[in-house]
Amino acid sequence: MSLIEVERQRDADVILPDVSFVVIGYNESAHIEACLASILAQSCLHTYEVIVVDDASTDSTASVVEALQVVHPELRLIRHSENRGRGASRRTGQDSCVGKRIAFIDSDIRLPPDWLSRVASALEVADAVSGVAVPDGDCAVIWRMFGPKPKGIPGYWDLTGNNVIFKRSALEQVGWPAQRRRSEDNRMARAMLDAGMAVETLKDLKVEHHEAKTYRRAWAHIYGTGYHATEILRDLRIIRLPDLVWSGWFVTLRGSIGLGAAGVLPWWLAGAVVLVATVAVDIGAMVQRFHFWSSPLRWIAATCANFPLITTYLVSRTLAAPRLLMRRQTTVH
């Protein structure tokens, strides 16, 4: 039930909510109404407030929220005057809410009705709990375009920032890294673990992820993803499967160039080796994320469309590596 309903029932002057939902978003007018509806439809007895942090959207995101406020007074809108990034948006929400537990939901996420009851129960023994977004990551645009059936596997980190809840005491001890425009949830998870806290992802708790980016924007976004993935590797020194895959591809690239330069391989063959390695990475990523046999033609079309994205990611990581690995490490959090 909403905090407003409880206030009316108990006729109390002040009731602090059990949970504060913080919804962050930038240009999410297409999805934020569905996101908020899924929050307001939670089937539990916890009281809550909902704070929307609009990171200086240039579309009608704020107008959509303002229209919903007429019907749902428990909604509160905070607008940044300039785009400050995900970390700053989360910190604004953290500093503005009063709940005993604080949940962060991205605007393109839709929660199942039992999300709050399940994560709140798990929070009894953990300091932070998240679910699994389906589909996750940058493959969401491929899923929207071609519709292959996603597998809904957990990510490579202990928490995901797109749907997560914290004990207030844990969040106040660590706090979101406000200066981070990306990978802020990865750094938060590491900081919590370093502080001796317990974090958990409920692998069977699925949430819907409706990515709003166009293919062109996703292409540009994934270039930055490659840079930040290399930065995370340097700062946190955690080797994940994507790091191993990129390392193998990079070794193949350097070896092919070296053999071509030495005249051991003709240049066309050296290029073919790199192409085959890139195709293998692309196919591997799609096998991991989507079911093939449920719709083979959709899967093949999605894999072809994903090839430029995965190539951009690999190239971005390669170009970023010399600059990042030779530069002084930034703070972990």
C-alpha positions in Angstrom: 0.0 0.0 0.0 1.2 3.5 -0.6 2.3 5.9 2.2 -0.6 8.2 1.4 -3.2 5.4 2.0 -1.6 4.5 5.3 -1.6 8.1 6.4 -5.3 8.4 5.7 -6.1 5.1 7.5 -4.1 6.0 10.6 -4.8 9.7 10.5 -1.2 10.3 11.8 0.7 13.5 11.5 4.0 11.9 10.3 4.7 8.3 9.2 8.1 7.5 7.9 7.9 5.0 5.0 9.4 1.5 5.3 10.9 1.9 1.8 12.0 4.8 -0.4 12.0 4.1 -4.1 14.4 6.2 -6.1 13.8 6.1 -9.9 16.5 7.7 -12.0 16.2 8.5 -15.6 17.3 10.6 -18.6 15.0 10.9 -21.6 12.8 8.0 -20.5 9.4 9.4 -21.4 8.6 6.2 -23.3 9.0 3.9 -20.3 8.9 5.8 -17.0 5.1 5.6 -16.7 5.1 1.8 -16.9 8.1 1.7 -14.5 6.2 3.8 -11.9 3.0 1.8 -12.4 5.0 -1.4 -11.6 6.3 0.2 -8.4 2.8 1.5 -7.3 1.4 -2.0 -7.9 3.7 -3.8 -5.5 1.7 -6.5 -3.6 3.0 -6.0 0.0 2.1 -4.2 3.2 5.2 -2.1 3.3 4.7 1.7 3.2 6.7 3.6 0.6 7.5 6.9 -1.0 8.6 7.3 -4.7 11.2 9.9 -5.7 11.9 10.4 -9.4 15.3 12.0 -10.2 15.2 13.5 -13.7 18.7 14.0 -14.9 18.0 17.1 -17.1 15.9 15.2 -19.7 15.2 17.0 -22.9 12.1 15.0 -23.6 8.8 14.9 -21.7 10.0 12.7 -18.9 9.2 15.3 -16.2 5.8 16.1 -17.7 4.8 12.4 -17.6 5.8 12.3 -13.9 4.0 15.6 -13.1 0.8 14.2 -14.7 1.0 11.1 -12.5 1.5 13.2 -9.4 -2.1 14.4 -9.7 -3.3 10.8 -9.1 -0.4 9.6 -6.9 0.6 12.3 -4.4 3.3 9.9 -3.0 5.3 10.7 -6.1 8.0 13.3 -5.8 10.0 14.8 -8.7 13.5 16.2 -8.5 15.1 17.7 -11.6 18.7 18.3 -12.2 19.4 21.6 -14.1 22.1 19.9 -16.1 22.9 16.3 -16.9 25.2 14.9 -14.2 25.2 11.2 -14.8 24.0 8.1 -13.1 26.1 8.3 -10.0 25.0 11.9 -9.2 21.4 11.0 -9.9 21.5 8.1 -7.4 23.3 10.3 -4.8 20.6 13.0 -5.2 17.9 10.3 -4.5 19.9 8.9 -1.6 20.2 12.3 0.0 16.5 13.1 -0.5 14.6 10.1 0.8 13.7 9.1 4.4 12.8 5.4 4.2 14.3 2.8 6.4 15.3 0.9 3.3 16.1 2.5 0.0 15.5 0.9 -3.5 16.9 2.2 -6.7 15.1 1.5 -10.0 16.0 2.6 -13.5 13.2 4.2 -15.5 13.3 1.4 -18.1 12.7 -1.3 -15.6 9.3 -2.9 -14.8 9.1 -4.8 -11.6 7.0 -8.0 -10.9 4.3 -7.4 -8.3 6.2 -9.4 -5.6 9.5 -7.7 -6.1 9.4 -5.6 -2.9 8.2 -8.5 -0.7 11.0 -10.8 -2.0 13.9 -8.3 -1.8 12.7 -7.0 1.6 12.7 -10.6 2.9 16.2 -11.2 1.6 17.3 -7.9 3.1 16.8 -9.4 6.6 20.2 -11.2 6.2 21.9 -9.1 3.6 22.8 -5.4 3.3 21.8 -5.1 -0.4 19.7 -7.2 -2.7 19.0 -7.0 -6.4 17.1 -9.0 -9.1 18.0 -10.0 -12.6 17.1 -7.7 -15.5 15.9 -9.5 -18.6 17.4 -8.8 -21.0 20.4 -7.2 -19.4 23.1 -4.9 -20.7 23.5 -3.5 -24.2 21.8 -6.5 -25.8 18.5 -5.0 -24.9 18.4 -3.0 -28.1 19.0 -6.2 -30.1 16.2 -7.9 -28.2 13.8 -5.0 -29.0 14.6 -5.0 -32.7 14.6 -8.8 -33.4 12.9 -10.5 -30.4 15.1 -13.5 -29.7 14.1 -15.2 -26.5 16.5 -14.0 -23.7 17.9 -16.5 -21.2 17.8 -14.1 -18.3 21.1 -15.0 -16.7 22.6 -12.9 -13.9 25.3 -10.4 -14.7 29.0 -10.7 -13.8 28.7 -8.5 -10.7 27.4 -9.1 -7.2 24.7 -6.4 -7.6 23.0 -4.7 -10.4 22.1 -1.0 -10.1 19.0 -1.1 -12.2 16.9 -2.8 -9.5 18.4 -2.9 -6.1 17.5 -2.3 -2.4 19.7 -1.3 0.5 19.5 -1.1 4.2 19.7 2.6 4.9 22.6 2.1 7.4 24.7 0.3 4.7 24.0 2.9 2.1 24.9 5.7 4.5 28.2 4.0 5.3 29.3 3.6 1.7 27.1 5.9 -0.4 26.9 6.1 -4.2 29.9 7.5 -6.0 28.4 10.7 -7.3 31.2 11.5 -9.7 30.7 8.3 -11.7 28.6 8.6 -14.8 28.8 4.8 -15.5 29.8 1.6 -13.6 28.7 3.2 -10.3 26.8 0.1 -9.3 29.9 -2.1 -9.9 32.0 0.2 -7.7 29.3 0.3 -5.0 29.1 -3.5 -4.8 32.9 -3.7 -4.5 33.0 -1.0 -1.8 30.3 -2.8 0.2 32.2 -6.1 0.0 35.4 -4.4 1.0 33.5 -3.0 4.0 32.5 -6.5 5.1 28.9 -6.2 4.0 26.7 -9.0 2.5 25.2 -8.4 -1.0 23.0 -10.8 -2.9 21.4 -11.1 -6.4 18.2 -13.3 -6.4 18.8 -15.3 -9.5 15.1 -16.3 -9.9 13.8 -12.8 -9.4 13.4 -11.4 -12.9 12.5 -7.8 -13.9 11.7 -6.6 -17.4 14.3 -4.3 -19.0 13.0 -2.1 -21.8 16.0 -0.2 -23.2 15.0 3.1 -24.8 18.2 3.6 -26.9 18.1 3.5 -30.6 20.5 1.3 -32.4 22.7 4.3 -33.3 22.7 5.5 -29.7 23.5 2.0 -28.5 26.4 1.9 -30.9 27.8 5.1 -29.5 27.1 4.0 -25.9 28.9 0.7 -26.2 32.1 2.5 -27.2 32.0 4.2 -23.8 31.2 0.8 -22.3 34.4 -0.6 -23.6 36.4 2.3 -22.1 34.8 1.9 -18.7 35.2 -1.9 -18.7 39.0 -1.4 -19.1 38.9 1.2 -16.4 37.0 -1.1 -14.0 39.6 -3.9 -14.7 42.4 -1.5 -13.7 40.7 0.0 -10.6 39.0 -3.0 -9.1 41.4 -5.7 -10.4 38.6 -8.2 -10.8 38.9 -10.4 -13.9 35.5 -11.2 -15.4 34.6 -13.4 -18.5 34.4 -10.2 -20.7 38.0 -9.4 -19.7 39.2 -12.8 -20.7 37.3 -12.7 -24.0 38.8 -9.3 -24.8 42.3 -10.4 -23.8 42.1 -13.4 -26.1 40.8 -11.3 -29.0 43.5 -8.7 -28.4 46.2 -11.4 -28.4 44.8 -12.7 -31.7 44.8 -9.2 -33.1 48.4 -8.5 -32.2 49.6 -11.9 -33.3 47.9 -11.5 -36.7 49.4 -8.0 -37.2 52.8 -9.3 -36.2 52.7 -12.3 -38.5 51.4 -10.1 -41.3 54.2 -7.6 -40.8 56.8 -10.3 -40.7 55.5 -11.8 -43.9 54.6 -15.1 -42.3 50.9 -14.6 -43.2 49.6 -12.6 -46.2 47.6 -9.6 -45.0 44.3 -10.9 -46.2 44.8 -14.1 -44.2 45.8 -12.1 -41.1 42.7 -10.0 -41.5 40.6 -13.1 -41.9 41.9 -14.5 -38.6 40.9 -11.4 -36.8 37.5 -11.4 -38.5 36.9 -15.1 -37.5 37.9 -14.3 -33.9 35.4 -11.3 -33.8 32.6 -13.5 -35.2 33.4 -16.1 -32.6 33.1 -13.5 -29.8 29.8 -12.3 -31.3 28.3 -15.8 -31.5 29.5 -16.6 -28.0 27.9 -13.5 -26.6 24.6 -14.3 -28.3 24.7 -18.0 -27.2 25.1 -16.8 -23.6 22.3 -14.3 -23.7 19.6 -15.7 -26.0 18.0 -19.1 -26.8 18.7 -20.3 -30.4 16.1 -23.0 -30.9 13.1 -21.0 -29.8 13.5 -18.8 -33.0 16.6 -19.6 -35.1 15.9 -16.9 -37.7 15.4 -14.2 -35.1 18.6 -15.3 -33.3 20.6 -15.2 -36.5 19.3 -11.7 -37.5 20.1 -10.5 -33.9 23.6 -12.0 -34.1 24.3 -10.2 -37.4 23.0 -6.9 -35.9 25.1 -7.4 -32.8 28.4 -7.8 -34.8 29.0 -4.1 -35.2 28.3 -3.5 -31.5 30.6 -6.3 -30.3 33.3 -5.1 -32.7 33.0 -1.5 -31.3 33.3 -2.9 -27.8 36.5 -4.8 -28.5 38.1 -1.9 -30.4 37.2 0.5 -27.7 38.8 -1.6 -25.0 41.9 -2.0 -27.1 42.2 1.7 -27.8 41.6 2.6 -24.1 44.0 0.1 -22.7 47.3 2.0 -23.2 45.9 5.2 -21.9 44.3 3.7 -18.8 46.8 1.1 -17.8 49.6 3.7 -17.9 47.6 6.3 -16.0 47.4 6.6 -12.2 44.6 4.5 -10.8 41.5 6.4 -9.9 39.8 5.9 -6.5 37.9 2.6 -6.3 34.7 4.3 -5.0 
